[in-house]
Amino acid sequence: SSRIDLKKLTYKKRSNSLKKYISSYNDSVELIDHKIELLLSKNKLLIKGNGNFLINEKIDKINYEVKSNDDKYNFKSQIELNNIPLQIKLLNYTKKESKNALLNIEGSYKKNQNIYFKNILLKEFKNSFKVNGLSLSQNYKVNSIEEIYLDFLNDNEKKNKVLFKRNKKNYELSGKIFDGTNLVNQILESDSEGNVFDFLNDFNSVVKISLNKIFIDDINYLNNLNGNVKFNKSSLKNLDLKANFSDNKKLTFTIKTDQNNQKITTLFSEYAKPLVKKYKFIKGFEEGYLDFYSVKKNNISSSNLKINDFKLNELPALTKILTLASLQGIADLLTGEGIRFNEFEMKFRNEKKLMTIDEIYAIGPAISIMMDGYVQKDELISLRGTLVPATTLNKIIGSLPLLGDILVGKKTGEGVFGVSFKIKGPPKKTKTTVNPIKTLTPRFITRTLEKIKKN
């Protein structure tokens, strides 16, 4: 047996996975003033120690024990995280610098094999994160988990209480309350689902979900979210979820993979607002129901989005077009009580960061809009289209019955026939140009007639 007094040791390692949780990690850890006990006999080794560790000039305490027998290592450690900040982004949780937390880890490792964590427990005040039986591959991807229990208050001051538990080869996710805001945002913002589930290693299981209440943003939540998610080789194969909004309006979400490996997604919501709200450029959206259908193959998707019977209060790009087109009456409506639309339909394709909009068509009692173009995520927006006041449509197709629905008062038309417009530029610096038009394209008239007949 030997005793070692270690004054200082600097361990340098680049680790993006550690940076995800300790953002201040600067590729090195310093061990300071460690008392170490070393026991060596035949094929056995025992190391016990305690002391301080330093990450980016913040100091905390650690004690540890490592036992090795031939190629197998058993380890356990208790780490104080009082000064070092910690974050779990997916759960929207931050342990601030001055808060005291304790992390207990126990597990084993065999050379060139998986890492197994018997227990991981993080405690901070009333917050508790518990993981049992976590097996990681050599490249730190998740093979399997026995149980995860979370009971904490997140950065949004929202309570979370959920249990993720293994049941033979499948899993169950259940709980009273969970804030899924960050999870929903991550799924919406990722260019491919691989980004969301790339922490899984050859995962082939069904996850049964049963959550009493799940927040999808700061205010809106779903009740009784129930259903199944099926994974095949870490890829989401099938999904079937049902839930209700607080006023009993229904939401259904399905993903089916067919024999040609096409992924068919459907989302139907009797309450569109919280889903539309995720797109920051649309504000003041009220009412409406939403129907979404998408087919995806080889990471290219073709989608159709319909939103019916809604009201818009604030859409800066539209206000600008209306003002430039001298349709001040309608612009005032938009910023005041809002413009109503009977129907909005968008046909578009996505490949990586490029969204190609084949057609957007919207019709309402005040205006109709038709446009197409493309959006290169975070880089460029390029749209062109036609906007026509309802008064024009009424004159052109005025002889048709059934048009009473979209007739409007004189003020909103103000004698402008219609305009063509272009919106182009980087997302925060788009330039809008508007030109008057004298005629409508046959396509515009056909689409309008289709909608009117349908209504």
C-alpha positions in Angstrom: 0.0 0.0 0.0 1.3 3.5 -0.9 0.1 6.9 0.0 0.6 9.7 -2.6 0.2 13.4 -2.1 -0.6 14.9 -5.4 0.0 18.7 -5.5 -1.2 19.4 -9.0 -2.1 17.5 -12.2 -3.6 18.9 -15.4 -5.6 16.6 -17.5 -6.2 17.9 -21.0 -9.0 16.4 -23.2 -11.3 17.9 -25.8 -14.8 16.8 -25.1 -17.9 18.2 -26.7 -20.1 15.8 -24.8 -18.8 17.3 -21.5 -19.2 20.8 -22.9 -22.9 20.1 -23.4 -23.4 19.8 -19.6 -20.6 22.0 -18.3 -20.5 24.9 -20.7 -17.5 26.5 -19.0 -15.3 23.3 -19.6 -12.2 24.6 -21.5 -10.7 21.2 -22.5 -8.8 20.7 -19.2 -9.4 19.6 -15.6 -6.9 20.4 -12.9 -6.6 18.1 -9.8 -5.2 20.0 -6.8 -4.1 18.7 -3.3 -5.2 15.1 -3.7 -4.6 12.4 -1.0 -4.4 9.1 -2.9 -4.1 5.5 -1.5 -2.7 2.9 -3.9 -2.9 -0.8 -3.4 -1.4 -3.1 -5.9 -1.3 -7.0 -5.9 -1.0 -9.5 -8.7 -3.8 -8.5 -11.2 -5.6 -6.3 -8.7 -5.5 -2.6 -8.3 -7.2 -0.3 -5.8 -7.1 3.5 -6.0 -8.8 5.7 -3.4 -8.5 9.4 -3.3 -10.0 12.8 -2.6 -9.2 16.4 -3.2 -10.1 19.5 -5.3 -10.7 19.8 -9.0 -10.7 22.9 -11.1 -12.6 23.7 -14.3 -12.0 27.1 -15.8 -10.9 28.6 -12.4 -13.9 27.3 -10.5 -13.0 24.8 -7.7 -15.0 21.9 -6.3 -14.3 18.7 -4.3 -14.2 15.1 -5.5 -13.7 11.7 -3.9 -13.3 8.4 -5.8 -12.5 4.8 -5.7 -11.4 2.5 -8.6 -10.9 -1.2 -8.2 -9.6 -3.3 -11.1 -9.5 -7.1 -11.4 -7.8 -8.2 -14.7 -9.5 -6.2 -17.4 -12.6 -5.1 -15.4 -12.7 -1.8 -13.6 -15.3 -0.9 -10.9 -15.6 2.8 -10.1 -17.5 5.0 -7.8 -17.3 8.7 -7.1 -18.9 11.5 -5.3 -18.5 15.0 -6.9 -19.5 18.2 -5.3 -20.8 20.7 -7.8 -21.1 23.9 -5.7 -19.2 26.4 -7.8 -19.2 24.8 -11.2 -22.4 25.5 -13.3 -24.2 22.5 -14.9 -26.9 22.4 -17.6 -29.2 19.8 -19.2 -30.4 21.7 -22.3 -33.0 19.1 -23.4 -34.7 19.4 -20.0 -34.2 23.2 -19.8 -32.4 22.8 -16.5 -29.5 24.8 -15.2 -27.7 24.4 -11.9 -26.3 27.9 -11.3 -22.8 28.6 -10.0 -23.7 29.4 -6.4 -26.1 26.5 -5.9 -24.9 23.4 -4.1 -25.3 20.0 -5.9 -24.0 16.5 -5.3 -23.3 14.0 -8.1 -22.9 10.3 -7.2 -21.7 7.9 -9.8 -21.1 4.1 -9.6 -20.4 1.7 -12.4 -18.0 -0.6 -14.2 -15.9 -0.7 -17.4 -14.2 -3.5 -19.3 -11.4 -2.8 -21.7 -12.7 -2.3 -25.3 -16.3 -2.9 -24.2 -19.4 -1.0 -23.0 -19.4 1.4 -20.0 -22.0 0.4 -17.5 -23.4 2.9 -14.9 -25.2 1.1 -12.1 -26.3 4.4 -10.5 -26.1 8.1 -11.4 -27.8 10.5 -9.0 -27.7 14.3 -9.1 -29.3 16.1 -6.2 -29.7 19.9 -5.9 -32.0 21.3 -3.3 -35.4 19.6 -4.1 -34.3 18.6 -7.6 -33.4 15.0 -8.2 -32.2 13.2 -11.4 -31.7 9.5 -11.1 -30.5 7.0 -13.7 -30.1 3.3 -13.0 -28.6 0.6 -15.3 -27.3 2.8 -18.1 -25.2 1.0 -20.7 -23.1 3.1 -23.1 -21.3 1.9 -26.2 -17.6 2.7 -26.7 -18.5 5.9 -28.6 -20.8 6.9 -25.7 -24.1 6.1 -27.3 -27.0 4.6 -25.3 -27.4 0.8 -25.6 -30.0 0.4 -22.9 -31.4 1.9 -19.7 -33.2 0.3 -16.8 -34.8 3.4 -15.3 -34.7 7.2 -15.3 -36.6 9.1 -12.6 -36.8 12.9 -12.9 -38.3 15.2 -10.2 -37.2 18.8 -10.7 -38.2 22.4 -11.3 -36.7 23.7 -14.6 -35.6 27.2 -15.7 -39.2 28.0 -16.8 -40.2 27.4 -13.1 -42.2 24.4 -14.4 -42.4 21.2 -12.3 -41.3 18.0 -14.0 -42.1 14.5 -12.6 -41.6 11.6 -15.0 -40.4 7.9 -15.0 -38.8 6.2 -17.9 -38.7 2.5 -17.2 -37.6 -0.7 -19.0 -40.1 -3.4 -19.5 -38.4 -6.5 -21.0 -37.2 -5.2 -24.4 -39.5 -2.2 -24.5 -39.9 0.9 -22.4 -42.6 3.0 -20.6 -42.6 6.7 -20.2 -45.2 7.9 -17.6 -45.7 10.8 -15.3 -47.8 13.6 -13.9 -46.2 16.6 -15.5 -43.4 17.3 -18.0 -42.2 20.5 -19.8 -41.6 19.3 -23.3 -40.9 22.8 -24.8 -37.2 22.3 -25.5 -37.8 18.8 -26.9 -40.6 20.0 -29.2 -38.4 22.9 -30.4 -35.4 20.6 -31.0 -37.6 18.3 -33.1 -39.0 21.2 -35.1 -35.6 22.9 -35.6 -33.5 19.8 -36.6 -32.8 19.3 -40.3 -33.3 15.6 -39.9 -34.6 13.3 -37.2 -31.1 11.8 -36.9 -30.0 14.9 -35.0 -32.6 14.2 -32.4 -32.0 10.5 -31.8 -28.3 10.3 -32.6 -27.5 9.5 -28.9 -29.0 6.0 -29.4 -27.0 2.9 -30.4 -28.9 0.3 -32.4 -32.1 0.9 -30.5 -35.0 -1.4 -31.4 -37.8 -0.9 -29.0 -41.4 0.4 -28.5 -41.8 3.3 -26.0 -45.3 3.4 -24.5 -46.2 7.0 -23.5 -48.7 8.0 -20.9 -48.3 11.6 -19.5 -51.0 13.4 -17.6 -49.8 16.9 -18.6 -47.1 18.0 -21.0 -46.3 21.7 -21.8 -45.4 22.4 -25.4 -44.6 26.1 -24.7 -44.7 28.5 -21.8 -48.5 28.6 -21.6 -50.0 25.8 -23.7 -50.1 22.2 -22.5 -51.7 18.9 -23.6 -53.6 16.6 -21.3 -53.6 12.8 -21.4 -50.9 12.3 -24.0 -51.0 8.6 -24.8 -49.6 6.4 -27.5 -46.6 4.4 -28.8 -43.3 5.2 -30.5 -41.5 2.4 -32.3 -37.8 2.6 -33.0 -35.9 0.4 -35.5 -32.1 0.7 -35.6 -32.3 4.0 -33.6 -34.5 5.5 -36.3 -38.1 6.4 -35.5 -40.2 3.9 -37.4 -43.8 4.4 -36.3 -45.5 6.8 -33.9 -49.1 7.2 -32.8 -50.0 9.9 -30.2 -53.3 11.4 -29.1 -53.9 14.2 -26.6 -56.3 17.0 -25.7 -55.7 20.7 -25.2 -57.0 22.3 -22.0 -60.4 23.1 -23.6 -60.8 19.4 -24.8 -59.8 20.2 -28.4 -58.1 17.2 -29.9 -54.6 16.6 -31.3 -53.5 13.5 -33.2 -50.0 12.9 -34.4 -48.9 9.8 -36.5 -45.8 8.7 -38.3 -45.9 5.5 -40.4 -43.0 3.9 -42.4 -44.2 2.0 -45.4 -42.5 -0.9 -47.2 -40.7 1.5 -49.6 -39.2 3.1 -46.5 -41.3 6.3 -47.0 -42.2 8.1 -43.8 -45.7 9.4 -43.8 -46.5 12.0 -41.1 -49.9 13.4 -40.2 -50.7 16.0 -37.6 -54.2 17.2 -36.9 -55.0 19.8 -34.3 -58.4 21.4 -33.5 -56.4 24.2 -31.8 -53.7 25.6 -34.2 -52.4 28.6 -32.2 -49.7 26.9 -30.1 -48.3 25.0 -33.1 -48.2 28.1 -35.3 -46.8 30.2 -32.4 -43.6 28.1 -32.7 -42.8 30.1 -35.9 -41.6 33.3 -34.4 -42.4 35.6 -37.4 -46.2 35.0 -37.0 -47.7 36.9 -34.1 -51.3 37.5 -33.0 -52.6 34.2 -34.5 -56.0 33.3 -33.2 -58.4 30.4 -33.5 -58.1 27.9 -36.5 -57.6 24.2 -36.9 -54.6 22.6 -38.5 -54.1 19.7 -40.8 -50.6 18.6 -41.9 -49.5 15.7 -44.2 -46.0 14.9 -45.2 -44.1 12.1 -47.1 -40.4 11.7 -46.5 -37.8 9.5 -48.3 -34.0 9.8 -48.2 -34.3 12.9 -46.1 -36.3 14.8 -48.7 -39.9 15.5 -47.7 -43.0 16.8 -49.6 -45.6 18.4 -47.3 -49.0 19.9 -47.4 -50.2 22.2 -44.6 -53.8 23.5 -44.2 -55.1 25.9 -41.6 -58.8 26.8 -41.6 -60.9 29.6 -40.1 -58.3 31.7 -38.3 -57.4 35.3 -37.7 -54.1 37.1 -38.1 -53.2 40.1 -36.0 -49.6 40.8 -36.8 -47.4 39.7 -39.7 -44.9 42.4 -40.5 -44.3 41.2 -44.1 -48.0 41.3 -44.9 -48.5 44.7 -43.3 -45.6 46.0 -45.4 -47.1 44.7 -48.7 -50.5 46.1 -47.8 -49.1 49.5 -47.0 -46.9 49.6 -50.1 -50.0 48.6 -52.1 -51.9 51.6 -50.7 -54.4 49.1 -49.1 -54.3 51.0 -45.8 -57.8 49.9 -44.8 -56.7 46.3 -44.8 -53.4 47.1 -43.2 -55.3 48.9 -40.4 -57.5 45.8 -40.0 -54.4 43.6 -39.7 -52.9 45.7 -36.9 -56.2 46.2 -35.2 -58.8 43.5 -34.9 -57.0 41.2 -37.3 -57.7 39.8 -40.8 -59.8 36.7 -41.0 -58.9 33.8 -43.4 -61.2 31.0 -44.4 -58.4 28.8 -45.6 -54.6 28.7 -45.9 -52.9 26.0 -47.8 -49.1 25.5 -48.3 -47.4 22.9 -50.5 -43.7 22.7 -49.9 -40.6 20.4 -50.0 -37.7 20.2 -47.6 -34.2 19.0 -48.2 -31.5 19.7 -45.6 -31.7 23.5 -45.0 -33.6 24.3 -48.2 -37.4 24.7 -48.1 -39.0 25.0 -51.6 -42.5 26.5 -51.5 -44.4 25.3 -54.5 -47.5 27.2 -53.6 -49.1 29.1 -50.8 -52.7 30.0 -51.2 -54.9 31.9 -48.7 -58.4 33.2 -49.1 -60.5 35.3 -46.7 -63.2 38.0 -46.6 -60.7 40.8 -47.1 -57.9 39.5 -49.2 -56.6 36.5 -51.2 -52.9 35.7 -51.6 -51.0 33.3 -53.8 -47.2 32.9 -53.7 -44.2 30.6 -54.1 -40.4 30.7 -53.6 -37.8 29.2 -51.3 -36.2 29.6 -47.9 -32.6 28.7 -47.2 -32.5 28.3 -43.4 -30.8 31.2 -41.6 -29.5 32.5 -44.9 -32.0 33.7 -47.5 -35.7 34.1 -48.1 -37.0 34.5 -51.7 -40.8 34.7 -52.2 -43.0 36.2 -54.9 -46.7 36.3 -55.2 -50.0 38.1 -55.9 -52.3 39.8 -53.4 -55.8 40.7 -54.4 -58.5 42.5 -52.3 -61.8 40.6 -52.1 -63.6 43.5 -53.9 -61.5 42.6 -57.1 -62.4 39.0 -56.8 -66.0 39.8 -56.4 -66.1 41.9 -59.5 -64.3 39.3 -61.6 -66.2 36.3 -60.4 -69.1 38.4 -59.2 -71.7 36.6 -61.4 -71.2 33.4 -59.5 -73.5 32.6 -56.7 -72.0 31.5 -53.3 -69.8 34.6 -53.3 -71.7 36.3 -50.5 -69.3 34.7 -48.0 -66.3 36.7 -49.2 -68.0 40.1 -50.0 -66.6 43.0 -48.1 -67.4 46.6 -47.4 -66.0 49.3 -49.7 -63.4 50.6 -47.3 -61.1 47.6 -47.4 -60.9 47.4 -51.2 -60.1 51.1 -51.9 -60.1 50.7 -55.6 -56.8 48.8 -56.0 -57.1 45.9 -58.4 -54.3 43.9 -56.9 -50.5 43.7 -56.6 -47.6 41.4 -57.4 -44.9 41.4 -54.7 -41.4 40.1 -54.0 -39.8 39.5 -50.6 -36.1 38.8 -50.8 -33.0 38.9 -48.5 -31.4 37.5 -45.3 -34.1 36.6 -42.7 -33.7 39.8 -40.7 -33.1 42.1 -43.6 -35.7 41.2 -46.3 -36.6 43.7 -48.9 -40.2 44.0 -50.1 -41.2 45.4 -53.5 -44.7 45.8 -54.8 -46.1 46.4 -58.3 -49.8 47.0 -59.4 -51.3 44.3 -61.7 -54.1 44.7 -64.2 -55.1 41.0 -64.7 -55.2 37.8 -62.6 -53.5 34.6 -63.8 -55.8 31.7 -64.7 -54.2 29.7 -61.9 -55.3 32.3 -59.3 -58.8 32.3 -60.6 -59.0 28.5 -60.8 -57.7 28.2 -57.2 -60.2 30.7 -56.0 -63.1 29.0 -57.8 -62.0 25.7 -56.3 -62.1 27.1 -52.8 -65.4 28.9 -53.2 -67.1 25.8 -54.6 -65.7 23.8 -51.7 -67.1 26.2 -49.2 
